[in-house]
Amino acid sequence: MRADAQARLTELRGLVGREHVLTDPQDLIHYGCDWARQFVPAPFAAVMPATADEVQSVVRWARERGVALVPSGGRTGLSGGAAATDGELVVSMERMNRILGFDPVDRTLTVQAGAVTERVQGAAREEGLFYPVDFGSRGSSQIGGNIATNAGGIKVLRYGMTRSWVTGLKVVTGTGELLDLNRGLVKNATGYDLRHLLIGSEGTLGIVVEATLQLTDPPPPQQVMVLALPGLADVMAVLGEFRRKLVLSAFEFFTDRALVHVVNAGARRPFDTVAPCYVLVEFDADPEAALAAFDVAMGKGFVLDGVISQSEGQASELWRLREGITESLARYKPYKNDISVRVGVVPAFLTRVDELFAREYPDFEVIWFGHIGDGNLHISVLRPEGMEEAAFHQSCHEVTHRLGALLAEFGGSISAEHGVGLLKKPFLHYTRSAAEIELMRQVKRVFDPDGIMNPGRIF
């Protein structure tokens, strides 16, 4: 090891403790990548601070030494936002995982950034309340990462994105300054709300160290239906019928190809009927209203078959059909797109994007699924057998430019909830104007004048 590198490690060990500076090659691989899996991890080290003061010390040290930092949570992102590929220092929040306090009057939970999402949900339940941000990676994703990417998930239709549930935020900026933003206030009309600027900034402006989260009443008992549909054109018609008769928590969509993969991975097929696409509907338990909505949709030809959960266990089995898709595809290392349009234009957009993929991907397997009730569609493209990986990614990259142009036409977004990271940078201009991008660059220079905070992301 070069003398200057050894000196840097010695300095870092003095800041966070010797055992909390990791240099083992396997550790660097583990902490240097996220679920995107398309980048070769190459950090020079990973540090694991235990306090906000230690995070400040690390940031100030990095600024003095000109070392780039990559904040690291559960690393469940899918856009390369937590990939350290060029000798950066990974700042893992793993040790900062405590539940700091519960306020029964404000009904808020204050947690460190490294608290795992599922643990936060459990802490809310222990107080008889509910933290509604939820997704398949809840068991490993961390609150800091959820905030940095403004995570969405499976209940956005009812509860909105992460930003709706953050009432206070502590962040260490690129200058090493600790900001204490909004402090849990419901009303605060004192100029710019920097809290919301930091939410979704992907670690490019600062490192989240603590958050105050709003909790809410638990929903009433839920039921789940899975429905077989004749085609994509029927999806929004079914949403309309069910939304008129039920209080929905989720409205999820997946194609027949997605179902095949998740069943091959161990899930149980919900019924014998084979259809081009399916929807999963979660709603406040009301069997009579659910069956009435089903009968109407069936009578109009929008639905071919369906099943309704009779127990929590069966509801979990039905949810696996949707939540298990990403895991079932992981071994293929698919090329992913995470896009959104306004719900009102989904039918027209789906028709156009279906035509695009039929034309551009005639020999590729394309898996569609997503939170279509809020206009969010996930697309995974599988590499044909025998095709070189580089050629595959180049082909998908070119098609994504065409998809981006289509999204611009419909006023949509090239990243609905996964963030921009490294993967979506080339397509940012399809969603953001040149003026917006330049203003974002200027904002970054204010918070991070030396450009050390997760460099290369977004821009």
N, C-alpha and C positions, 0 to 999 in steps of 0.2 A: 504493500500500500504506500502511495506517495506520502511524503512528509506533511504536505499541506492538508491532505485528506485526513490523515491521522490527527493532526492538530484540530481540525474541525470537529471530529468525533469526540475528542477530549473536551472541547468547549461545550458541546451539546450534552455530554454526560454530566458536566457540572451544572447544567440548567435543569435537567429532569431526572437525573440519577442514572448510573451506569447501566443498570438492567433494563432501562426503558429507552435505550437507543439500540435499534436492531440493525444488524448488518449481515446476518446469515443469508446466503443466496435464496433459500427457500422462503424465508420471511419477506425478502424483497419482492419475490414473485407474488406472494400472497397479498401483500399490502400495496403492490404497485399496479394492480389492475382492477377493473370492475367487470360486470357481467357482459360488457360489449365484446370482450375476448378477441378483439381485432388489432390489438396493439401489444407490442413486446414490452413488458415492464422492465425498466432500467433505472430505478431510483438509486441514489448513492447511500441512503439510509432511511429508516423510519423512526420517528420519535413518538412517544406516548405520554403526553403531559397529563397531569392529574388535576390541575387547577387553571382558572383563567389567568392568574399571574404567570404560571409557567408558559401558557400559550403566548402571552405578551412577550415574555423573555425570548421565546423561540423566534417570534416574528421580528423583534428588534435585532436579534442576532443575524437572522437571514437578511435583513435589510442592510446591515453593516457589511456582511460578507458577499452580498450580491447573489444569494442562493434562492432559487425559485422554490415555492412551497406548493404542495398538492394536499389540500384537506381531504381526510379520509373518514368516512362513516362506516356503514355496513357494506359499501361498495356493491350495491345491488343495481346501480344505474346501468342504462343500456346505450349511452351515447359517448362513452369514453371520458366522462367528466372527472372521474377519479383515477384515470390512468397516468402513471408517472413513467414517461418514456425517454427522458433526456437528462438523467442525473439530478433530478429534483430531490428535495427532502419531503417525504410523506409525513404529514401530521395526523396521526390516528387519534380519534376521540374515544377510543375503546375504554380507557380508564375513567373517563368523565361520564359515568353512566348512572349517577344517583338520581332518585326522586327526591327533590329538595323540600317540597312542602305542598300542602293542600289548604286552600282557603275555602271553607264551607259557605261563606256569605257570597263571595264573588264567584264561587264554583270554578276555581281555577287550580291547575296543577303546575307547579314550577319544577322543571327537570333540567339536568345537564344534557348537553348536545348528544352525548353518546348513549343515552337511554334508548333501548330497543323499542320500536313502535308497539309490539305486542305487550311488552311489560307496561308501557304507559296505558294501553287499553285496559290491562288488568288492574292497574292502580286506580283508574277511574271507576271500574266496576266495584272495587272494594269500598268505595265511598257512595255506592248506589247511583253513580252517574255514568256517562258515556262519552268516550272520545271517538268521533265517528270516522276519522280518516283511516282508510283500510285498503289493503291490497295483498296480493299473494305473498309478497316478500316481508310481511309484517314480522315474522320471526327472526329476521336478521337485519332489516333496515333500521337506521337510527334516526331519531328526531332531527338532529342537525342536518343530515342529508335530505330528509323530507322537506325541511324548510329551504335548504339551498336550492332545491329543484322545484319547489312549490308542488309537491307530489299530489296526485289526484286519487285514482283508484276506482274501486267498484261502487262507492256510494256517493259519488259526486252529484248524481242526479238529484239527490235529496239534500245533501249536506255541503256541497261545494268543495273547493280545493283547500289545501293546507292553510293558505293565507287567511281564510275565513276564521281560523281557530287559534291564531297566534295573537295574543293581546300584549305581550311584552317580549323583548328580545335583547340579549347581550351579545355583542359581536366585537371581535378584535380586528381592527382594520389593518391595511397594509403598512401603516406607520407604527403599529403596535399600540394604538390607542383603544381603550375599552369604551364602547358606546352602550348606554343603557337606554333602550328605545321604548317609549310609550308607557312602560312600567305598569302594565295591566289596566290602564284606564279605558273606560267605555267611551268617554267623550274627551277629546283633546284637540281643540281647534287652534293649534299654535304653529301654523306653517306646515312645511313639508313633513310628511310622515315617512321618515327614513326607514322605518321598520319594513314597510312594503317595498321599498327599493331593494333592501337586502334579501327579502324573500324571493327566491327564484334567480338569484344572481350567480349561482353555481360556484360559490367560493372565489369569485373573481374580485370581489370588493372587500371581503373579510371572512373570518372564521367564526361561525356561530358557536358560542360556548354555553349558552343557557337560554331557555325559553319558558314563557308563561303561557299555558294553553287553556283555552276556554273549554269547559265541559258542558254537556247538555243532558236532558232527561233521556234515559234509555228508551228506545223505540218499543212499542207494544210487540207482542209475539209476531214473528214473521213467518210467512210461508213462501215457498219457491215453486214456480212452474217452469218446465222446459217444454217448448212448443216447436213442432216441425212446420216449416213454412215452404210454400211452393217456390219462392224465389226472393231475390233481394228487394224487388219492388214492393213486396208485402210487409217488409219490416216496419216501416214507419206507420203503415195503416194499423198494424197490431198495437204499436205503441199508443196510437190515438185511442183505440178502443179500450185498452186496459187503463190508460191514464184517466179516462172519463169515469171509470167505475171503481178504481182502487187508489190507495195512497202508496205510491211506488217508492222503494228504496234503491232499486237497481233495475236496469234494463240492459242486458248484455247480449251480444250477438256473436255467433261463430258459424263457420261454413262446415259442410260435410267433411272436407279434407281435415279440418281441425279436429273434428270429432273422431275420425279414424285414428289420428295420431294419439290422442289422449286415451282412447279405448285400448290401443295397442300397448300403452304404458301402464295399463292396469285398471282404468276406470270402467264402470259398467254402462253399457248402452242403455238409455232411458226407456226405449220402446223399440219395436221391430221396424217401424216405419222408417224408410230411408228418404231423406229430403235434401235439397240443395243447401239449405241453411236452417239455423235454429236460433231461437232467442231464449234466454233465461230471464225470468221476471221474479223479483223479490218484492214483497208487499206486506203491509199490515194485514195480519191474518183475518180473512173474511171469505171463507169458502164459498158462500152463496154468491157473493158479488164476483168472485173469481170465475166460478162456473158460468155465471151469466155472461161475463165478458168473453169467455171461451166459446160459448154457444153462438154469440153474435159473430165473432171472428170466423168461426167454423162455417156458419151459414153464409157468410159473404165470400167464402173461399180463400180467406187469408191464412188459414191454419189447416194443416193436414192431420195432426195428431198432437197429443200432449200428455203430460203427467204432472200431478200436483203432490207436493211433499205431505206426508202424514205424520212425520216426526222430525225432531232435530237431526237425527242420524240420517234420514233420507234427504233432508235439505242439504246436509253436508255432502252427501254423495252427488247430488245434482250440481252443487257448486263446483265440485271437483272437475266436472265436464268443462267448465270455463276456466277455473283457476289453474288447472293442470296443463293447459296448452303450452305455455312458455317452457315449462320444464320438459314436456314431452318432445319439444323441438330442439332443445339445447344441444343434443349430440350432433345435430346437423350443422351447427354454427350458422344459422340463417342470417340473411341480410334483412335488417328490420327498418320499417318506417312506422312512425307514430304521428298521425296527422289528425287535424280536426277542421270542421266547417260548422257554420251555424246549423242548428238542428233543422230549421225550416228548409234548408237547401240540400239536406242529406239525400233525398231520393234522386234529384237531378245529378248531384255529384257522383253518387254510386253508379249511376248509368254510365257516366263519362269515364270514370276510373276503371270500370269493368271493361269497357271498350279498349282503353289504353293498355291494360294488362294482357288482354287477349291478343292484341296486336304486337306488343313489345316482348311478351314473355310466353310465346307459344310452346316452348319446350321446357319451361320452368314450372315447378310446383309452387303455387302461391297460396298461402294460408291467410285467411282473413278472420279477424275477431276483434272485439273491442267493446267499449262503453258507448254504444251507439245512441243510447238515450240522451247523452250530452254532446253528441256530434263527434266523438273520438273513435277513430278506427286504427287498429294495429294491423300491419301487413308484414308477414314473414315470407321471404323468398328462399327456397331451398336450392342448393347448388346441384345441377344435374351430375349424375355419376360420370366420371371421366373428364370433367371440365376442370381446368386448372383454377385454383382459388383466386389468383390475381385476375384472371380473365373474367371470372364470375363477378368479382367486386367491381371491376371496371364497367361491365355491362349494367349492373344494378345502379351504379353511380350515374351513368348516362340516363337511365330511365327515370331516376329520381329527379333529374333536372326537368324532364317532361312532366312528371307529377307535380313538381314545384310550380311550374307555369300554370298547370290546371288549378292548383290551390290558389294562386294569385288571382286567377280569373274569378274564383268563387269567394275570395276574401278569407281564405282559410289559413291554417298554420302548419308549418313543416314539422313542428314538434308540439304536440298537445300537452304532454306531461313528462316526457323523458328528459327534457332539456336539450340544449344545443351541443354542449360538450365539444369533443373533437370531431365526431362523425357528421354533425349537421351544419358545421360552419360554412361549407360551400353553398348551402342552400338558404342561408339566412335572408338573403335579399328578396326571396320570394314572399316573405312574410313582413319584413321590416323595410321601410324606405331608407334611402341613402341618408336623409336628414336624421332619422331616428338612430341609425347605426352610428353616425358621427357623434350625436349627443351621448349615446351610451359609452362611446370611447372616452369622451370628455369626463363623464361621471367616474369611470374607472381611474382616470389619471388623478382625480381628486382624492379618492379613497386609497389608491395604491400608486403613488407617484413613481415608485421604482419598478413597477411591473412585476412584483414577485409573487402575487397571489394567483395561483392556478393559471399561469400564463398560457396563451394559445387556445383557451376556451372561448366560445361564443364568436370572437372576432378572428 
